[in-house]
Every structure is written in C-alpha cells, then in structure tokens.
Amino acid sequence: MSEISYDSRKIDINYAFFALPGYNTNGRKYISEAILRGASVIITNTKYDTNNNITQVIVEDILYFMSLFCAKFYNYPDKELNIIGITGTNGKTTTTYMLESIFISSNIDCGIIGTINYRYKNKVINGDNTTPQSLDIYRIMREMVDNNIKYLIMEVSSHALSLGRVYGIDFDIAVFTNLTQDHLDFHKNENNYFKAKSILFKRLGMYTKKTKKYAVINIDDPYGKKLSKTKINAEMKFYSIVEKNTTGFKAENIIITNKGTIFDLFFNNEKVKVEINHMGLHNIYNAIAAFIVAIYNGISLEKILKGLNNLRNIPGRLEKIDTKGMGFEVVIDYAHTNDALKNVLQVLKSLKFKRIIIVFGCGGNRDREKRPLMGKTASEMSDFVFVTSDNPRTEDPYQIILDIETGIKKSNRENYKVIIDRETAIKEALMMASKDDIILIAGKGHETYQIIGTEKINFNDIKIAEKYIDIKKRQKITSKQIKQKEFTF
C-alpha cells in the first residue's frame, strides 16, 4: 500500500480507500470508482460485493479505526510534537492567533490547524472544517515534523471529538474557553455538547508520550466550573476575570478603549501589565488562555507580553474596513452564536457610537434554537438590524429569517428590516450610515463564500462592503460638485 485516502477522486495505484459514512452521501457509493482507479485495499463497515480480488477490511467504527490506522501509517507524528488543543464555543481562533504570535515573538516555528486555515512556516492549506478528518490531521502533522516544527496549536471542535477525528492524538495541553448554545442540531442538547468537549480533557495522559499535561480552564464559565470538578489526569490551571477567590490567573484593573485593552494579570504571586490590540472582555479571556499555555511551554514573560502586543488584525474578528474618511465605521465579525454576538455588541456599545447598525443572518441546516435568541439580542442591543441570509444551504432562507424574527418580536421592537439578499442588505446598511455610526456585519467573518442550496459561491463581506463604501464616497463627491443633497439608490 503506497498511500491512503477517503476521497475516491484522489485514489491511485496501490492506495487504500476509506469508505466513510456521511450526512449527505456515503463513501460506499464510491468504492467501485476507487477500485477502478487502482485501490488495493478497501476499508468499510460492511462487506462490499465485488468481482475483484481486492482486500477488504471490515470494521465496526470506521472513523475511530481510521485515526488509529493513520497514526501508524504516518509513524505517530504526534509523539514528536508538543500539541496544544483549544476547544470551546467561542474564542478558539483568536486564542490560537494570540498564541501563534507569542511563538513568533520567541522565534519558535509552530503549526496551526484551525477554522481559518491549516498552516506552518510559509505553507497554507485551506480546509472545510475547523478540525479536519484524522487522516488529514496525521498527514499534516507528519509534514510539520519533517519540516522541523516542534509545536502544533489545534482548534478542536465538538464534532471532531464526537466523530473520532482526534482519537488517539496525544495532546500536551488542553484549553477550555467557554460553552454556550451552538451545534444543537448535532448534539441535541447542551449536556451532550459539554460531554463532547470534555473528551479532550479526559484523554489527557492516556497515551504513551511521557510529558506533563495541563488543562487550562476558564473558571468563570459555568461549564468551566463543571469541567474543573471532573477527574482529569493533568494539572489544572484556572483563569478568571470575575471570580473573587480564584487560585490561578486573574485579570483586574481592566481598561478598554477603541484602540485595544489593558489589564493587570495576577498569577503565582506576580503581577504583569498586559496590553492587547483587541477590544472586549472576551478577548481578555483569550489573551489569558494564550498567556498560560505559553508560560507552561517555558516562554519568558517578556516574549509573551511582546507577542500579545504584536498581534493586530485577526481575519474576520472585529476586523475594521477602511471607510475612506466617511465618518462612520464598519467591522466584520464571525459572531454566529448568541453569546458571540452579545460579546461583540457589548464592545461596540462601550465605545459610544451614535448608532449601531447590524447586518446578520443564521446558517441553514444548523441549530434552529439559537436563531430567535440572536434576533432578540440584535434588536435589543443595536439601533437597527438588517436581517438577511448567512449560508442558507438547503433550507428556505425566508424560513430561517422567520425563526430570527420570532426573537425580535419578543423584544417588542420594530427596529429591523428583512432583506434576504446579503449583498443588498450590506448595501442598504452602508447607505443608512452617517457620521459616528458603526456597522457590524456579523456571521461570516473570514469566509469568502456563501452556501446556497448545495452550491458554494464566491461571496466576501469585506469586498462587498468596500464596493459600496467606494460608491457612497463617489456619490458624496458628486453631490458636492453639483451642490445638491446626496442621493440614494
């Protein structure tokens, strides 16, 4: 066997093909194609009838088997890496970027597997999932090890934990950021969601790598408290902003401005002043988590503080758009849960803009229960809401919006407008904006596509916003030249 794949289109002579089960399709449908392309081994969960004299491996749980198989096939690259796993509903990506910046400031090469992409040194791999399939993880880890990478920072999703994508991977540090309602279409309830997240911590120290393990936990989060009482074979490190009696890492004397955030961090009878270029209490939590991981990887305080302060923009996380001196501001954010939307709006409200205008929608074929919650939060915490499409997928966009409207109506406010087409909604928000307003375009963040039906089309919130900012700028110039009021279209 020369190579392995779960994608029949990538099969070549003497490959092994994993016929994975799926939600929209099933790998068994592609076994015949894999054989035609030259597969010599088929791994499946039930025997496949074929006239070919081909080796079949029948396993009950193919996803877990694939992880164990790939570990051996790629010669256990996790044993040669120091692996940091970050899990939670919100904050995974930002914490990852903060930690990466600390490693860069310490002249340490590290690899990243996360929501935005998978990367190491100068190589960037685009992916569809926050945490890819185990086969992809092991292949990427092997590439990293072969390129002298010693550290891997991985965002670990609840789906990945439930479906065995990280089964058998020997993590050294696990971080729990928070847990709020999301993915209930998959997990059915929050308790199941929490159990999935807990898997990362319960497996610490189960494997053969003889390194000290750490569990870094946000103790302010109710599920963080619950996790802290779980039996974990690792040294627990807690962090907090509000808990009075926290023994661990505590932020106090917090100052938040439109330039960033400053706070004092108390730990181990020490105090340091931390400055980050990111706004909001949620980013303080992210910074402390990154700080703790760095401390227990032996990085000096000087390098940690420098790394946190060096980080500027994170793609799609309160990312500012150039408004060409028009007097209002526009930010893009990935907020696609009620808690994330609330965090962002609390930041914007603290900055005392004249009006907050939101453009947002909710994804199709995903947790319906969060839609009215997000609608209520948006209408209550902003001045005007444009309710639009996100990634409707195979759901009716109008039905998704009706779910959102249910929450808006509970707030007894009428400060919203429904525009199903996302580009038109962004355009109208920008045309509405005047001096000292801020527009929040939420939900898609770094994504450069929109999924409508089963088709993924090019769509970039940033480019769309820039397009209409330019039009509004030209409109303003024209109106001045002909000495009349600005027009709209």
ABEGO torsion letter per residue (X at the ends): XABBBABAAABBBGBBBBBBBBAABBAAAAAAAAAAAGBABBBBABBBBBABBBBBBBBABAAAAAAAAAAAAAGGAAAABBBBBBBEABGAAAAAAAAAAAAAAAGBBBBBBBAABBBBEABBBBBABABBBAAAAAAAAAAAAAAGBABBBBBBBAAAAAAGAABGBBBABBBBABBBBBGAAAAGBAAAAAAAAAAAAAABGABABBBBBBBBBBAABAAAAAAAABBBBBBBBBBBAABAABBEBBBBGBBBBAAEBBBBBBBGGBBBBBBBABBEAAAAAAAAAAAAAAAAAGBBAAAAAAAAAABBBBBGBGBBBBAGGAGBBBBBBABABAAAAAAAAAAAAAAGBABBBBBBBBBBGBBAAAAAAAAAAAAAABABBBBBBBBAEABBAAAAAAAAAAAAAAAGBABBBBBABAAAAAAAAAAABBBGBBBBBBGAEABABBBBEABBBBBBAAAAAAAAAAAAAAAAAAAAAAGBBBBBX
